[in-house]
Amino acid sequence: MVICYNVNPEAVLSQVLFSATEQDNQCWYIYVLGLIGQEDSTRNYLLTYHFDLRGSTVALTGNSGQVIGRFCYDPAGLFAVQFELGTEV
């Protein structure tokens, strides 16, 4: 599967604004001070990103607020493990 990404060239840190696949699955990424969400119009869902004090993603929630994924890091902040809790989306 080929995924095409549209990246914001004006941002200080890289920002993926939009992605699309060959099957026309389109996804938009939502930023405020950083990435807060991902909207998929094809499957009609919104993922919300949750962060710790370091700014690392620690959880994803779906449309109903159910936690669908958790992420853990080692003491140095390096990605250690991902837990997929549900398949709400």
N, C-alpha and C positions, 0 to 999 in steps of 0.2 A: 504494500500500500504506500502510495506517495502522499505526503502531507506538505502543503505549502504554507509558509508563515509570512505574515506581514509584520515587520518590526519598526517601531518608532525610532527614526534616526536622530530625533531632537532630544531624546531623554538622556539624562546623565548616566543612568544605569539602563541596560537593555530592557525593553518592554515589547513583548509579543502582543500585538493588538488584535490579530485575527489569524485563524488557521482554517484550512479547507482541505478536504480529501478528494480523491478522484470520484468518490460516490456522492459528492456534493454535501458532505457533512460539514457544516459551518459552525465555528466556535469563536466567540468574542471574549476578550479578557478585560476585566474591569479593574481600574486603578483609581486610588484616591491619593494617599501618600505612598502607597505601594500596592501590590496586587491584592485585591480583596475577593475577587470572584471570577467565575468562568460561566458563560452562558452558551448553551448549545441549542440553537433554534430548531434544528432538525428533530431532535428527540425531546425538546421542550423541557429542559432542566437548567437549574442554576446551582453551581457548586460554590460554597463560601469557604474561603481559606481562613484558618485560625493560626495565630503565631504566638511564640513564647517571647520573653523579654529580649532575646538576642535577635529576633526577627525571623527565626527558623519556623517553617510550617510544621505545626504539630497535629493538626486535624483538618479534615474536610467534612462539611455537612451538606446534605442535600436539600431539596425543596421544602421538606417538612421539618427541617432542623435536626433530623436524625444523623448521628455521626456515622459516616460511611468509610472513613479511613483515618488511621493515626500513624504518626511518624515519630521515631525516637532517634536521639543523637547521643554520641559518647560525650564525656566531659570536655573534650576539645572542640565540640560543636560539629564533628563530622557525622554524616548520615550513618546510622547503624542498622535500623530495621524499619520495615513498613508493615502495618497490620491492616488488612482489609476486613472491615467489620460487616459490611452489608453491601447490597447491590441495589439500593433504592433507585438510582438513576438507571 
